[in-house]
C-alpha cells in the first residue's frame, strides 16, 4: 500500500511539471490533423477508383 501512495504522489509531482499546450497550439494541431486526414482520404479514394477501373478492364 505504501508503494501505491508513493506512486500517486510522484505522479502528481510529475504532472505539475507538464507544460500544457495553449488554445492556439491545440487549434493549429487540429487543423493539421483534419487537413492530413482529408488529403489521405482523397489519395486512397483515387487509388481505389483506379484499381477498380483496372480490374474492370481486365475482367
Beta strands, then each sheet from edge to edge (+ up, - down):
end
